[in-house]
Amino acid sequence: MTLALLLIGLVLTALAVNATFATKKQIKQGWKTYREGKGTHFYAEFFEGNWRGIQLDSEWYSKKAPRHILYIKKDWSLYPNWAQERKELTIDRLHQKFKPPTFTIIEVE
């Protein structure tokens, strides 16, 4: 029992350390993407000590395209002002992160 508790403690510590390094890496990079649920992705930038983000629809294991689809809006006025000003950079980063053949990025109305 003591050995089992020790192993559980080590695993939890390793996970916490890994999460800490991932966060520091993302902060240094200045941006990140993450998924919530099956149909929602977020693109976020670290700005003045906080994360600010936009929500993007996604489709996993799509029948319409290879594997996964990330949908971005053609009309960027629907996104916050800060995102509108950084449209090209954001799109470049999304293409950097979500590459074919695993991902397809589609602009939608």
Secondary structure, DSSP 8 states (H G I E B T S, - for coil): -HHHHHHHHHHHHHHHHHHHHHHHHHHHHTEEEEEETTTEEEEEEEETTEEEEEEEEEESS-SSSSSEEEEEES-GGGS-HHHHHTHHHHHHHHHHHS-TTTEEEEEE-
